[in-house]
Amino acid sequence: MEFDRIILLENLKGTAYLILEDNSRVALDDYKAGIEHFYSPKIQDFKNYIELLGNINVPYIMFNNTFESIQLNTIMYDMSTVDFLNKNGLHIFLTENLMKYDSDRVYHSRRAKENFLQLNDDIGVNSGLFKNPRCGQLDSIQDLIDNNKLTNVTVYTPEHGVDKAFTRYKGMKFKWKDLFLQQFIKQNNIVEYNKTKIKHTFINSNWRYEPFRHAVAAYLTNYNSKISWCYQSTEEVFKKNMWFTPNKKLLSGFDKLNSSVPLTIDVDVLEPTTLKGNIMDRFALPKFNNMPNMLNTMYNECFCSVVTESSFLDITRYISDKTLSAIFNHMPFVIVGPPHSLKTAQDMGFKTFSDYWDESYDNEFDHTKRMYKIFDVIDTIAAYSNDELVRIQQDMQSVLIYNKQHIKKLEL
């Protein structure tokens, strides 16, 4: 079955055009969407983001994907358009996180993502150690700049610290703006409630595969945890996908997790997804009957959300809807993400939980040490009795209520 996958929008002089894969342009208001792929941006996503931008009166492009853009790679503007853009500035909004790697350029798009197999031995992808990182979205923007001699381009990303992380890219300024998170907040309402009963110490919800998520889900299996996980593998594949050597407790959890999948919370998963032990595992998606809904009763009677963020082996920082889902649902959280993920939440005005457990993991830039520090926090929380968890949860009410109310005040 063919799906519509429209991922690039251009609005240079007041009219929004969708740029198709053959570089033809169709006015957004005139485009009649066919069957849209469940895991790709929708036409409505563009309309929602444009509404969030308000009365924006500058030329802009919006790209809704994590791969390279074959359109941006090849767009050629006429001289009058180039002059117009250089005078007025071109603003490019990226609504997805940057997919980073550390090697010669690998040309990849949603149709040629298998090219990533060339990166199997790349230390950037496998360990989070980058010497001179690059990413597909920015490579495509650099092509657009170079091909058209653009001199006034600003790129908006949902990540902090992009300018320091990506020094190879010239001719573009970076600013932070998270349209996806802004839309997520707009679509959800705050519901206040106070938990008086706790059945599960932890909740950990996962969708797309990442090795660090596999490690966390496996470790949490040693404790009273509610987990969503649908990926199955041999121990050999599990170890191969890790950037560190798993200890006995982690391997024990892996065995328990592996024999229990698929574990479901909010998604009706049909069968386990088998991992192959290469970079393409990260693009494996579960076979399911319905899309996930992060804001529902799945958080009820759970004490702490162990948030497996969008990535872990990373050199920029951010929080996503995954962390905000815990906040919306009146929960304390441990963020399994890049260094300074907690600091990012704090900089955005949220309060975290250093009064109750050690949050120094957030300052650890060694990815392996940070992971084991997070395991230590999990061990600490797991050691509390149910009565102690209820008492702690009641004690932190003011923080939980504050965080939920603060969401609507965010300027993104």
Secondary structure as the mmCIF struct_conf table of DSSP 4:
data_model
#
loop_
_struct_conf.conf_type_id
_struct_conf.id
_struct_conf.beg_label_comp_id
_struct_conf.beg_label_asym_id
_struct_conf.beg_label_seq_id
_struct_conf.end_label_comp_id
_struct_conf.end_label_asym_id
_struct_conf.end_label_seq_id
STRN STRN1 ASP A 4 ASP A 4
STRN STRN2 LEU A 8 ASN A 11
BEND BEND1 LEU A 12 GLY A 14
STRN STRN3 TYR A 17 ILE A 19
TURN_TY1_P TURN_TY1_P1 GLU A 21 ASP A 22
BEND BEND2 ASN A 23 ASN A 23
STRN STRN4 ARG A 25 ALA A 27
HELX_RH_3T_P HELX_RH_3T_P1 LEU A 28 ASP A 30
BEND BEND3 ILE A 35 ILE A 35
STRN STRN5 GLU A 36 GLU A 36
HELX_LH_PP_P HELX_LH_PP_P1 HIS A 37 HIS A 37
TURN_TY1_P TURN_TY1_P2 PHE A 38 TYR A 39
BEND BEND4 SER A 40 SER A 40
HELX_RH_AL_P HELX_RH_AL_P1 ILE A 43 LEU A 53
BEND BEND5 ASN A 55 ASN A 55
BEND BEND6 VAL A 58 VAL A 58
STRN STRN6 TYR A 60 PHE A 63
BEND BEND7 THR A 66 PHE A 67
HELX_RH_AL_P HELX_RH_AL_P2 ILE A 70 THR A 74
HELX_RH_AL_P HELX_RH_AL_P3 MET A 79 ASN A 88
STRN STRN7 LEU A 90 LEU A 94
BEND BEND8 GLU A 96 GLU A 96
STRN STRN8 LYS A 100 TYR A 101
BEND BEND9 SER A 103 ASP A 104
TURN_TY1_P TURN_TY1_P3 ARG A 110 ARG A 111
BEND BEND10 ALA A 112 ALA A 112
HELX_RH_3T_P HELX_RH_3T_P2 LYS A 113 LEU A 119
TURN_TY1_P TURN_TY1_P4 ASN A 120 ASP A 121
HELX_RH_AL_P HELX_RH_AL_P4 ILE A 123 SER A 127
BEND BEND11 LYS A 131 ASN A 132
STRN STRN9 ARG A 134 CYS A 135
HELX_RH_AL_P HELX_RH_AL_P5 GLY A 136 ASN A 148
TURN_TY1_P TURN_TY1_P5 LYS A 149 LYS A 149
STRN STRN10 VAL A 153 THR A 157
BEND BEND12 PRO A 158 GLU A 159
STRN STRN11 HIS A 160 HIS A 160
BEND BEND13 GLY A 161 GLY A 161
HELX_RH_AL_P HELX_RH_AL_P6 VAL A 162 ALA A 165
BEND BEND14 ARG A 168 ARG A 168
BEND BEND15 GLY A 171 GLY A 171
STRN STRN12 MET A 172 TRP A 176
HELX_RH_AL_P HELX_RH_AL_P7 LEU A 179 GLN A 187
BEND BEND16 LYS A 199 LYS A 199
STRN STRN13 HIS A 200 ASN A 204
BEND BEND17 ARG A 208 ARG A 208
HELX_RH_AL_P HELX_RH_AL_P8 PRO A 211 LEU A 220
TURN_TY1_P TURN_TY1_P6 THR A 221 ASN A 222
BEND BEND18 TYR A 223 ASN A 224
STRN STRN14 SER A 225 ILE A 227
STRN STRN15 TRP A 229 TRP A 229
STRN STRN16 TYR A 231 GLN A 232
HELX_RH_AL_P HELX_RH_AL_P9 GLU A 235 ASN A 241
BEND BEND19 TRP A 243 PHE A 244
HELX_RH_AL_P HELX_RH_AL_P10 LYS A 248 ASN A 258
TURN_TY1_P TURN_TY1_P7 SER A 259 SER A 260
HELX_LH_PP_P HELX_LH_PP_P2 VAL A 261 PRO A 262
STRN STRN17 LEU A 263 LEU A 263
BEND BEND20 ILE A 265 VAL A 267
STRN STRN18 VAL A 269 GLU A 271
HELX_LH_PP_P HELX_LH_PP_P3 PRO A 272 PRO A 272
STRN STRN19 THR A 273 THR A 274
HELX_LH_PP_P HELX_LH_PP_P4 LEU A 275 LEU A 275
BEND BEND21 GLY A 277 ASN A 278
HELX_RH_3T_P HELX_RH_3T_P3 ILE A 279 PHE A 283
STRN STRN20 LYS A 287 PHE A 288
BEND BEND22 ASN A 289 ASN A 290
BEND BEND23 MET A 294 ASN A 296
HELX_RH_3T_P HELX_RH_3T_P4 THR A 297 TYR A 299
TURN_TY1_P TURN_TY1_P8 ASN A 300 GLU A 301
STRN STRN21 CYS A 302 THR A 308
BEND BEND24 SER A 310 SER A 310
BEND BEND25 PHE A 312 LEU A 313
BEND BEND26 ILE A 315 THR A 316
STRN STRN22 ARG A 317 ARG A 317
HELX_RH_AL_P HELX_RH_AL_P11 ASP A 321 PHE A 328
TURN_TY1_P TURN_TY1_P9 ASN A 329 HIS A 330
STRN STRN23 PHE A 333 VAL A 336
BEND BEND27 GLY A 337 PRO A 338
TURN_TY1_P TURN_TY1_P10 PRO A 339 HIS A 340
HELX_RH_AL_P HELX_RH_AL_P12 SER A 341 ASP A 347
TURN_TY1_P TURN_TY1_P11 MET A 348 GLY A 349
TURN_TY1_P TURN_TY1_P12 SER A 354 TYR A 356
BEND BEND28 TRP A 357 TRP A 357
HELX_RH_3T_P HELX_RH_3T_P5 SER A 360 ASN A 363
BEND BEND29 ASP A 366 ASP A 366
HELX_RH_AL_P HELX_RH_AL_P13 HIS A 367 ALA A 382
TURN_TY1_P TURN_TY1_P13 ALA A 383 ALA A 383
BEND BEND30 TYR A 384 TYR A 384
HELX_RH_AL_P HELX_RH_AL_P14 ASN A 386 ASP A 395
TURN_TY1_P TURN_TY1_P14 MET A 396 MET A 396
HELX_RH_AL_P HELX_RH_AL_P15 GLN A 397 ILE A 407
TURN_TY1_P TURN_TY1_P15 LYS A 408 LYS A 409
#
